C-alpha cells in the first residue's frame, strides 16, 4: 500500500484543544499525557504565557487516526483536568465545518473574495447564506450556489430588519457571522446573541480614523500609512478584540480614490486571514484582546 499523499493527510480528521487558565505547573504534561494515553499523535502544539496577568494559553492539535477515545469519552477524560486547573477548554474537530453567514452591503470585494476562497477549499466552512440590505449581489450568490436574502432597511425599520436577519441566521443554523463591509450598525441585543462569533472588517487601522469617511480623514492628515482591522464585534462600536491588521505605505501622490483602492486590497486579505484563523480554531479571546496562534 502506498503512503498517503499530503492532501490525504490534511483531510484526515483532527481534534483541536484550545485552553486558557492561570499559569501553573503541570498543564502541558496533563494535556499531552491525556492525548498520549488515548493513542493520539500531536501534530501541532503552541502555547503562550502572558507575563502581565499570568494567564496561560495553549493550542493542541492531534490526529484522530489511531486515537482510542471517542468524542464523548474524550470530554469525560478532560473533565478532571479542566477542574484541576480551573481552565476554559474548547474541543473542536476539523471534520465539523463551521456554518457561516456573510452579510454585505453595496461594496462587493470582500464578499467575492470570501466566496472564491471558500469554493477553492481555502476556507474550511459551509457558507449557508448571504444576506444584504441591497439587492446588488444576488447574481454573485447564484454563481456560487449560495442562498441569497435581501433584507432592505430604513431608519424606521431597523429593528424589524434586524429581527428578520436574526431569524434567517437561526433558520440557517449559523455558527459564525462575517460582516463583509456590511454598513449597518448592529444593536447590542443582536451582538450579545453572538459573543465571539461576529467578525467585522474595518476600513481603518483602529483605533485611528474611526467613523465616517476614514480615507478623507487620512488624506486630510497626510498620512504615510493606511491600514485595516479585522475584529470581533462587541456592543462597543469598533472596540472589539482585534484578530488581524495590516498596513501599506502611501504618499502625497495618492488621492482619496487611490487610498480607497489600496484599502480595498488590504481589506480582502485581512478579513480572509481573520476568518481563516477563526475557522482553524487558532483564536482565543482574552478580555478585549486575542491570542492568535500561528497557522
Secondary structure, 3 states (H helix, E strand, C coil): CCCCCHHHHHHCCEEEEEEEEECCCCHHHHHHHHHHHCCCEEEEEEEEEECCCCEEEEEEEEECCCCCCCHHHHHHHHHHHHHHHCCEEEEEECCCCEEEEEEECCCCHHHHHHHHHHHCCCCCEEEEEEEECCCCCHHHHHHCCCEEEECCCCHHHHHHHHHHHHHHHHHCCCCEEEECCCCCCCCHHHHHCCCCCEEEEECCCCCCCCCCCHHHHHHHHCCCEEEEEEEECCCCCCCCCEEEEEEEECCCCCCHHHHHHHHHHHHHHHHHHHHHHHHCCCEEEECCEEEECCC
